[in-house]
Amino acid sequence: MNAAARHVDVIVAGLGSMGSAAAHQLAARGLSVLGLERFWPAHDQGSGHGETRIVRQSYFEGPAYVPLLRRAYEGWRQLEADSGRDLLTLCGGIYVGDPDSKIFAGAKRSAEAYGLAHEVLDAAAIRERFPAMDPADHALGLFEENAGYVRPEESILANLDLAVRHGAELRYDEPVRSWRSTPGGGVEVTTDAGTYGADRLVVATGAWAPGMLADLGLDLRVERQVVCWFTPDFSTVPYEAWRDLPVYIEETDHNRDIYGFPMVDGPAGGLKLAFFNTFQRTDPDAVDRQTTEAETEATRARARGLFPHLTGPLVKAMTCLYTTSPDHDFVVGALPEHPEVVVASVCSGHGFKFVPVMGEILADLTIDGRTAHDIALFDPTRPSLRLPA
Ligand SMILES: Cc1cc2nc3c(=O)[nH]c(=O)nc-3n(C[C@H](O)[C@H](O)[C@H](O)COP(=O)(O)OP(=O)(O)OC[C@H]3O[C@@H](n4cnc5c(N)ncnc54)[C@H](O)[C@@H]3O)c2cc1C
């Protein structure tokens, strides 16, 4: 193929969580789309794998996210309808911590600001309703029925299929090596197969985005996370109690918050949980993808504070990458010095639930240069993103 001769309306670099949604939405709106991906469809080398992702609306990270979450829920149902795949399960969610903790108090603030249905449960009520859980006596839980999980690999495949159905060309095993703005106001993107021209570029390269945007002086970190699946002791707490758990987040001292899921894949599948953040800075090209027993047992030891009967064997463990900004808000928008380039990455470990609305926002920004959604929080030019001089 003579890549140099190719010119499309938009190139999407990275076909993971956000890029697959962008490619789908852009193609659906009639643009010619070329998607370029480093690995294979729905791979396990970035941030969008591991069977489940929490979705929730009483957002402790801040009420400003709530309107986007409402739109994202509509988008999940639309994506299910369009793709014929089962993606979103609402099994409820509980956010546990001290009354003034960021997770409990933050979730309550968002629920109250937007009138989201919720219940506040004390420790005794949590134990009664969810017999696998044994929170500290002084803890409170905000229970939200309208929370649950999505299936990340299926979601990415759904968006990739729909992108192709709408005419996008998607190329795998073809990483973008470099890009540059061209004098005519477009971009040129180079891979090992050649150079492609486009009017617009969407950068959705996740943990590789900081490398691709290194010239911009943004303070972005890539972090290695460890996720574990444990077998509970079913003789003390029966399987049904683990299966019927909500999704959960628990805050305790020293930034050792954990989150996890009910047993979604049968008694042999294990209970999936992890530290919210392991704070291990890494490089996506050099990350150690093996997990150690020390790491998985540290996760179990912490998790047993909430689930005392999590005593059976480890089923499996894996690593995953976060790309974080200093304020933990996302980075989404056109680059100030390259208005033809829209970036949508750096989802600070909580981006997956937004995938459908992010696809919409990226298509808006690429086509119209603006969006009706309020994304002021994600401004790539905000001062908190600047590397210290
Ligand atoms: C352990 C873990 C748990 C999480 N839990 C939740 C949760 O419960 N709820 C939630 O909402 N969010 C959660 N997240 C966060 C969420 O998964 C991420 O915010 C989201 O997946 C980021 O999407 P992305 O498109 O930026 O990255 P990715 O999905 O990784 O996509 C980036 C893509 O770009 C490709 N790429 C990279 N470089 C190039 C290149 N040069 N050329 C072409 N392609 C390239 C990569 O191969 C990859 O496919 C979690 C993340 C992790 C790691």
The ligand as an SDF file (V2000), in Angstrom:
LIG
                    3D

 53 58  0  0  0  0  0  0  0  0999 V2000
   -6.8470   -1.7310   37.2460 C   0  0  0  0  0  0  0  0  0  0  0  0
   -7.7270   -0.6980   36.6440 C   0  0  0  0  0  0  0  0  0  0  0  0
   -9.0090   -0.5460   37.1380 C   0  0  0  0  0  0  0  0  0  0  0  0
   -9.8410    0.4250   36.6390 C   0  0  0  0  0  0  0  0  0  0  0  0
  -11.1060    0.5110   37.1340 N   0  0  0  0  0  0  0  0  0  0  0  0
  -11.9610    1.4060   36.6130 C   0  0  0  0  0  0  0  0  0  0  0  0
  -13.3110    1.3960   37.0150 C   0  0  0  0  0  0  0  0  0  0  0  0
  -13.7210    0.5630   37.8350 O   0  0  0  0  0  0  0  0  0  0  0  0
  -14.1480    2.3130   36.4650 N   0  0  0  0  0  0  0  0  0  0  0  0
  -13.7130    3.2190   35.5460 C   0  0  0  0  0  0  0  0  0  0  0  0
  -14.5150    4.0330   35.1040 O   0  0  0  0  0  0  0  0  0  0  0  0
  -12.4330    3.2400   35.1330 N   0  0  0  0  0  0  0  0  0  0  0  0
  -11.5530    2.3450   35.6380 C   0  0  0  0  0  0  0  0  0  0  0  0
  -10.2600    2.3060   35.2110 N   0  0  0  0  0  0  0  0  0  0  0  0
   -9.7780    3.3530   34.2890 C   0  0  0  0  0  0  0  0  0  0  0  0
  -10.1380    3.1020   32.8570 C   0  0  0  0  0  0  0  0  0  0  0  0
  -10.0310    1.7440   32.5260 O   0  0  0  0  0  0  0  0  0  0  0  0
   -9.2310    3.9930   32.0070 C   0  0  0  0  0  0  0  0  0  0  0  0
   -9.4930    5.3390   32.3790 O   0  0  0  0  0  0  0  0  0  0  0  0
   -9.4810    3.8100   30.5350 C   0  0  0  0  0  0  0  0  0  0  0  0
   -9.4040    2.4630   30.1630 O   0  0  0  0  0  0  0  0  0  0  0  0
   -8.4380    4.6270   29.7540 C   0  0  0  0  0  0  0  0  0  0  0  0
   -8.7290    4.5170   28.3990 O   0  0  0  0  0  0  0  0  0  0  0  0
   -7.6820    4.9450   27.2980 P   0  0  0  0  0  0  0  0  0  0  0  0
   -8.3970    4.8480   25.9950 O   0  0  0  0  0  0  0  0  0  0  0  0
   -7.0530    6.2440   27.6660 O   0  0  0  0  0  0  0  0  0  0  0  0
   -6.5240    3.8360   27.3790 O   0  0  0  0  0  0  0  0  0  0  0  0
   -6.4860    2.3920   26.7120 P   0  0  0  0  0  0  0  0  0  0  0  0
   -7.7880    1.7140   26.8240 O   0  0  0  0  0  0  0  0  0  0  0  0
   -5.2900    1.6990   27.2440 O   0  0  0  0  0  0  0  0  0  0  0  0
   -6.2670    2.7040   25.1750 O   0  0  0  0  0  0  0  0  0  0  0  0
   -5.0920    3.2780   24.6700 C   0  0  0  0  0  0  0  0  0  0  0  0
   -4.7780    2.5540   23.3740 C   0  0  0  0  0  0  0  0  0  0  0  0
   -3.7750    3.2230   22.6390 O   0  0  0  0  0  0  0  0  0  0  0  0
   -2.9310    2.2390   22.0700 C   0  0  0  0  0  0  0  0  0  0  0  0
   -1.6670    2.8850   21.7130 N   0  0  0  0  0  0  0  0  0  0  0  0
   -0.7170    3.3110   22.5530 C   0  0  0  0  0  0  0  0  0  0  0  0
    0.2840    3.9120   21.8810 N   0  0  0  0  0  0  0  0  0  0  0  0
   -0.0630    3.8710   20.5750 C   0  0  0  0  0  0  0  0  0  0  0  0
    0.5510    4.3430   19.3930 C   0  0  0  0  0  0  0  0  0  0  0  0
    1.7150    5.0070   19.4340 N   0  0  0  0  0  0  0  0  0  0  0  0
   -0.0690    4.1120   18.2200 N   0  0  0  0  0  0  0  0  0  0  0  0
   -1.2710    3.4490   18.1760 C   0  0  0  0  0  0  0  0  0  0  0  0
   -1.8890    2.9760   19.2780 N   0  0  0  0  0  0  0  0  0  0  0  0
   -1.3020    3.2100   20.4580 C   0  0  0  0  0  0  0  0  0  0  0  0
   -2.8210    1.2010   23.1560 C   0  0  0  0  0  0  0  0  0  0  0  0
   -2.3210   -0.0190   22.6610 O   0  0  0  0  0  0  0  0  0  0  0  0
   -4.2580    1.1400   23.6260 C   0  0  0  0  0  0  0  0  0  0  0  0
   -5.0050    0.2100   22.8720 O   0  0  0  0  0  0  0  0  0  0  0  0
   -9.3810    1.3120   35.6420 C   0  0  0  0  0  0  0  0  0  0  0  0
   -8.1090    1.1550   35.1240 C   0  0  0  0  0  0  0  0  0  0  0  0
   -7.2920    0.1420   35.6090 C   0  0  0  0  0  0  0  0  0  0  0  0
   -5.9180   -0.0090   35.0250 C   0  0  0  0  0  0  0  0  0  0  0  0
  1  2  1  0
  2  3  1  0
  2 52  2  0
  3  4  2  0
  4  5  1  0
  4 50  1  0
  5  6  2  0
  6  7  1  0
  6 13  1  0
  7  8  2  0
  7  9  1  0
  9 10  1  0
 10 11  2  0
 10 12  1  0
 12 13  2  0
 13 14  1  0
 14 15  1  0
 14 50  1  0
 15 16  1  0
 16 17  1  0
 16 18  1  0
 18 19  1  0
 18 20  1  0
 20 21  1  0
 20 22  1  0
 22 23  1  0
 23 24  1  0
 24 25  2  0
 24 26  1  0
 24 27  1  0
 27 28  1  0
 28 29  2  0
 28 30  1  0
 28 31  1  0
 31 32  1  0
 32 33  1  0
 33 34  1  0
 33 48  1  0
 34 35  1  0
 35 36  1  0
 35 46  1  0
 36 37  1  0
 36 45  1  0
 37 38  2  0
 38 39  1  0
 39 40  1  0
 39 45  2  0
 40 41  1  0
 40 42  2  0
 42 43  1  0
 43 44  2  0
 44 45  1  0
 46 47  1  0
 46 48  1  0
 48 49  1  0
 50 51  2  0
 51 52  1  0
 52 53  1  0
M  END
$$$$
